[in-house]
């Protein structure tokens, strides 16, 4: 049951990262098309760079947490195997 939730969470993280990337791209286009005082090319580039850094950091942290779970699980299995010897 726990593996089911972890598997679903992995899929959810993937979808969440894709949605963040799509949101960054849409925000960039909207900022580029906005009138000059509130938007323009400079604002679009700033949103693209800032949003990309945000997506990389958030997605990386989520995948890091999943990696910690998998490494802990493998370590526990290895210790159990050593204990049987």
N, CA, C and O atoms as a DFTB+ gen file, in Angstrom:
340 C
 N C O
     1  1       0.826      -1.195       0.000
     2  2       0.000       0.000       0.000
     3  2       0.869       1.259       0.000
     4  3       0.571       2.242      -0.677
     5  1       1.958       1.197       0.784
     6  2       2.851       2.344       0.863
     7  2       3.513       2.594      -0.499
     8  3       3.687       3.742      -0.909
     9  1       3.882       1.504      -1.198
    10  2       4.491       1.656      -2.521
    11  2       3.518       2.275      -3.513
    12  3       3.929       3.006      -4.415
    13  1       2.238       1.990      -3.354
    14  2       1.223       2.594      -4.210
    15  2       1.214       4.110      -4.033
    16  3       1.178       4.855      -5.013
    17  1       1.246       4.564      -2.782
    18  2       1.228       6.004      -2.521
    19  2       2.498       6.682      -3.017
    20  3       2.447       7.790      -3.551
    21  1       3.635       6.018      -2.842
    22  2       4.900       6.593      -3.318
    23  2       4.896       6.659      -4.838
    24  3       5.340       7.653      -5.412
    25  1       4.405       5.623      -5.494
    26  2       4.311       5.630      -6.957
    27  2       3.392       6.730      -7.464
    28  3       3.706       7.418      -8.435
    29  1       2.254       6.887      -6.796
    30  2       1.330       7.956      -7.180
    31  2       1.934       9.328      -6.928
    32  3       1.729      10.256      -7.710
    33  1       2.685       9.455      -5.826
    34  2       3.334      10.726      -5.532
    35  2       4.391      11.058      -6.587
    36  3       4.547      12.220      -6.964
    37  1       5.119      10.040      -7.065
    38  2       6.098      10.268      -8.131
    39  2       5.409      10.799      -9.387
    40  3       5.903      11.729     -10.025
    41  1       4.295      10.219      -9.730
    42  2       3.544      10.685     -10.900
    43  2       3.012      12.101     -10.676
    44  3       3.041      12.933     -11.583
    45  1       2.532      12.363      -9.479
    46  2       2.008      13.686      -9.142
    47  2       3.112      14.743      -9.201
    48  3       2.875      15.862      -9.657
    49  1       4.296      14.400      -8.750
    50  2       5.425      15.327      -8.820
    51  2       5.750      15.646     -10.274
    52  3       5.996      16.801     -10.621
    53  1       5.752      14.626     -11.121
    54  2       6.007      14.850     -12.542
    55  2       4.985      15.785     -13.169
    56  3       5.342      16.694     -13.918
    57  1       3.722      15.560     -12.863
    58  2       2.659      16.420     -13.385
    59  2       2.802      17.841     -12.839
    60  3       2.610      18.810     -13.573
    61  1       3.134      17.965     -11.571
    62  2       3.288      19.273     -10.945
    63  2       4.432      20.063     -11.583
    64  3       4.301      21.263     -11.824
    65  1       5.540      19.398     -11.854
    66  2       6.682      20.065     -12.487
    67  2       6.319      20.515     -13.902
    68  3       6.691      21.612     -14.318
    69  1       5.602      19.683     -14.633
    70  2       5.167      20.060     -15.983
    71  2       4.219      21.251     -15.927
    72  3       4.323      22.160     -16.751
    73  1       3.294      21.258     -14.967
    74  2       2.375      22.390     -14.827
    75  2       3.118      23.682     -14.463
    76  3       2.765      24.757     -14.946
    77  1       4.132      23.578     -13.623
    78  2       4.929      24.755     -13.293
    79  2       5.610      25.297     -14.546
    80  3       5.614      26.505     -14.780
    81  1       6.181      24.410     -15.347
    82  2       6.863      24.843     -16.577
    83  2       5.885      25.495     -17.555
    84  3       6.202      26.511     -18.174
    85  1       4.706      24.909     -17.689
    86  2       3.694      25.507     -18.561
    87  2       3.276      26.874     -18.025
    88  3       3.096      27.812     -18.801
    89  1       3.121      26.995     -16.708
    90  2       2.769      28.278     -16.105
    91  2       3.831      29.334     -16.343
    92  3       3.508      30.497     -16.584
    93  1       5.093      28.943     -16.277
    94  2       6.181      29.886     -16.543
    95  2       6.131      30.355     -17.995
    96  3       6.288      31.544     -18.272
    97  1       5.913      29.429     -18.910
    98  2       5.845      29.806     -20.323
    99  2       4.650      30.722     -20.612
   100  3       4.783      31.697     -21.353
   101  1       3.495      30.416     -20.037
   102  2       2.314      31.249     -20.236
   103  2       2.537      32.633     -19.618
   104  3       2.193      33.649     -20.222
   105  1       3.111      32.667     -18.418
   106  2       3.405      33.947     -17.784
   107  2       4.383      34.784     -18.596
   108  3       4.264      36.007     -18.651
   109  1       5.347      34.126     -19.224
   110  2       6.308      34.835     -20.071
   111  2       5.617      35.454     -21.275
   112  3       5.872      36.610     -21.612
   113  1       4.750      34.698     -21.921
   114  2       4.035      35.215     -23.089
   115  2       3.121      36.369     -22.695
   116  3       3.070      37.385     -23.388
   117  1       2.404      36.219     -21.597
   118  2       1.502      37.283     -21.135
   119  2       2.288      38.546     -20.798
   120  3       1.859      39.651     -21.130
   121  1       3.428      38.390     -20.143
   122  2       4.244      39.563     -19.798
   123  2       4.808      40.220     -21.051
   124  3       4.930      41.443     -21.110
   125  1       5.150      39.422     -22.044
   126  2       5.690      39.980     -23.284
   127  2       4.633      40.785     -24.040
   128  3       4.937      41.804     -24.661
   129  1       3.383      40.307     -23.976
   130  2       2.304      40.963     -24.715
   131  2       1.665      42.119     -23.937
   132  3       0.870      42.874     -24.497
   133  1       1.998      42.259     -22.678
   134  2       1.419      43.332     -21.856
   135  2       1.993      44.690     -22.277
   136  3       3.089      44.754     -22.834
   137  1       1.259      45.767     -22.012
   138  2       1.770      47.103     -22.336
   139  2       3.083      47.407     -21.598
   140  3       3.399      46.786     -20.584
   141  1       3.821      48.356     -22.123
   142  2       5.187      48.649     -21.680
   143  2       5.375      48.928     -20.189
   144  3       6.333      48.404     -19.621
   145  1       4.538      49.707     -19.516
   146  2       4.857      49.978     -18.105
   147  2       4.840      48.728     -17.225
   148  3       5.616      48.629     -16.274
   149  1       3.966      47.779     -17.533
   150  2       3.842      46.583     -16.698
   151  2       4.428      45.336     -17.333
   152  3       4.530      44.305     -16.668
   153  1       4.805      45.396     -18.567
   154  2       5.299      44.208     -19.240
   155  2       6.378      44.559     -20.227
   156  3       7.114      45.527     -20.036
   157  1       6.476      43.786     -21.271
   158  2       7.472      44.012     -22.291
   159  2       8.532      42.927     -22.278
   160  3       8.456      41.981     -21.495
   161  1       9.515      43.068     -23.146
   162  2      10.543      42.024     -23.272
   163  2      11.373      41.826     -22.003
   164  3      11.713      40.695     -21.656
   165  1      11.698      42.909     -21.314
   166  2      12.512      42.779     -20.103
   167  2      11.765      42.006     -19.014
   168  3      12.342      41.139     -18.357
   169  1      10.494      42.318     -18.827
   170  2       9.688      41.602     -17.834
   171  2       9.521      40.139     -18.230
   172  3       9.538      39.253     -17.376
   173  1       9.359      39.889     -19.530
   174  2       9.193      38.513     -19.996
   175  2      10.460      37.697     -19.735
   176  3      10.382      36.551     -19.293
   177  1      11.609      38.281     -20.004
   178  2      12.870      37.569     -19.754
   179  2      13.060      37.326     -18.257
   180  3      13.519      36.257     -17.853
   181  1      12.709      38.312     -17.438
   182  2      12.826      38.156     -15.986
   183  2      11.912      37.040     -15.479
   184  3      12.315      36.245     -14.629
   185  1      10.697      36.980     -15.993
   186  2       9.771      35.918     -15.590
   187  2      10.269      34.567     -16.070
   188  3      10.173      33.576     -15.346
   189  1      10.793      34.517     -17.267
   190  2      11.308      33.257     -17.807
   191  2      12.483      32.746     -16.978
   192  3      12.531      31.563     -16.641
   193  1      13.416      33.608     -16.652
   194  2      14.583      33.185     -15.868
   195  2      14.180      32.843     -14.435
   196  3      14.543      31.787     -13.915
   197  1      13.430      33.742     -13.804
   198  2      13.004      33.486     -12.424
   199  2      12.120      32.258     -12.293
   200  3      12.286      31.464     -11.366
   201  1      11.183      32.101     -13.215
   202  2      10.301      30.936     -13.181
   203  2      11.033      29.639     -13.456
   204  3      10.718      28.604     -12.869
   205  1      12.007      29.692     -14.345
   206  2      12.794      28.490     -14.637
   207  2      13.618      28.072     -13.431
   208  3      13.689      26.887     -13.105
   209  1      14.237      29.031     -12.770
   210  2      15.008      28.719     -11.563
   211  2      14.084      28.144     -10.491
   212  3      14.437      27.178      -9.813
   213  1      12.901      28.739     -10.340
   214  2      11.931      28.245      -9.359
   215  2      11.510      26.809      -9.687
   216  3      11.473      25.956      -8.800
   217  1      11.195      26.540     -10.952
   218  2      10.764      25.199     -11.351
   219  2      11.876      24.175     -11.105
   220  3      11.610      23.064     -10.647
   221  1      13.110      24.552     -11.409
   222  2      14.229      23.632     -11.206
   223  2      14.427      23.350      -9.720
   224  3      14.627      22.200      -9.329
   225  1      14.373      24.386      -8.893
   226  2      14.578      24.188      -7.453
   227  2      13.463      23.368      -6.815
   228  3      13.732      22.433      -6.061
   229  1      12.227      23.709      -7.112
   230  2      11.093      22.994      -6.511
   231  2      11.046      21.548      -7.014
   232  3      10.895      20.618      -6.221
   233  1      11.175      21.360      -8.330
   234  2      11.172      20.007      -8.881
   235  2      12.340      19.188      -8.363
   236  3      12.183      18.009      -8.045
   237  1      13.505      19.804      -8.277
   238  2      14.675      19.099      -7.769
   239  2      14.515      18.667      -6.324
   240  3      14.907      17.560      -5.953
   241  1      13.938      19.543      -5.507
   242  2      13.717      19.176      -4.101
   243  2      12.722      18.027      -3.982
   244  3      12.910      17.123      -3.168
   245  1      11.669      18.058      -4.786
   246  2      10.685      16.973      -4.722
   247  2      11.305      15.648      -5.141
   248  3      11.086      14.627      -4.490
   249  1      12.075      15.658      -6.221
   250  2      12.736      14.429      -6.662
   251  2      13.817      14.001      -5.672
   252  3      14.069      12.806      -5.518
   253  1      14.458      14.956      -5.000
   254  2      15.433      14.621      -3.970
   255  2      14.757      13.888      -2.816
   256  3      15.288      12.898      -2.314
   257  1      13.589      14.367      -2.394
   258  2      12.872      13.703      -1.306
   259  2      12.487      12.282      -1.697
   260  3      12.568      11.365      -0.879
   261  1      12.069      12.099      -2.944
   262  2      11.744      10.748      -3.401
   263  2      12.991       9.873      -3.439
   264  3      12.927       8.685      -3.122
   265  1      14.114      10.449      -3.821
   266  2      15.367       9.702      -3.850
   267  2      15.805       9.275      -2.463
   268  3      16.318       8.170      -2.284
   269  1      15.606      10.142      -1.476
   270  2      15.940       9.797      -0.095
   271  2      15.095       8.614       0.355
   272  3      15.599       7.707       1.018
   273  1      13.821       8.616       0.002
   274  2      12.939       7.499       0.370
   275  2      13.456       6.200      -0.244
   276  3      13.559       5.188       0.450
   277  1      13.780       6.219      -1.529
   278  2      14.238       4.997      -2.200
   279  2      15.583       4.528      -1.643
   280  3      15.793       3.325      -1.486
   281  1      16.491       5.450      -1.345
   282  2      17.777       5.064      -0.771
   283  2      17.607       4.478       0.627
   284  3      18.291       3.519       0.983
   285  1      16.708       5.043       1.416
   286  2      16.443       4.509       2.755
   287  2      15.864       3.106       2.660
   288  3      16.223       2.226       3.442
   289  1      14.976       2.902       1.713
   290  2      14.362       1.586       1.522
   291  2      15.416       0.552       1.117
   292  3      15.423      -0.565       1.634
   293  1      16.310       0.929       0.184
   294  2      17.356      -0.008      -0.241
   295  2      18.339      -0.290       0.889
   296  3      18.813      -1.419       1.023
   297  1      18.650       0.705       1.697
   298  2      19.556       0.501       2.823
   299  2      18.942      -0.452       3.836
   300  3      19.622      -1.338       4.354
   301  1      17.661      -0.272       4.118
   302  2      16.981      -1.166       5.068
   303  2      16.970      -2.600       4.537
   304  3      17.179      -3.540       5.304
   305  1      16.732      -2.779       3.245
   306  2      16.746      -4.123       2.661
   307  2      18.138      -4.740       2.730
   308  3      18.275      -5.932       3.005
   309  1      19.168      -3.940       2.484
   310  2      20.539      -4.446       2.545
   311  2      20.925      -4.834       3.971
   312  3      21.604      -5.841       4.173
   313  1      20.504      -4.053       4.955
   314  2      20.814      -4.371       6.349
   315  2      20.085      -5.636       6.784
   316  3      20.641      -6.450       7.521
   317  1      18.841      -5.808       6.333
   318  2      18.099      -7.023       6.653
   319  2      18.787      -8.242       6.046
   320  3      18.858      -9.299       6.673
   321  1      19.289      -8.089       4.831
   322  2      19.983      -9.207       4.179
   323  2      21.277      -9.544       4.921
   324  3      21.618     -10.717       5.076
   325  1      21.999      -8.515       5.382
   326  2      23.219      -8.764       6.156
   327  2      22.900      -9.409       7.498
   328  3      23.670     -10.236       7.985
   329  1      21.781      -9.042       8.096
   330  2      21.406      -9.611       9.393
   331  2      21.067     -11.099       9.278
   332  3      21.224     -11.844      10.245
   333  1      20.606     -11.533       8.108
   334  2      20.251     -12.927       7.903
   335  2      21.483     -13.816       7.782
   336  3      21.392     -15.024       7.999
   337  1      22.615     -13.250       7.445
   338  2      23.843     -14.045       7.268
   339  2      24.437     -14.496       8.538
   340  3      25.467     -15.171       8.533
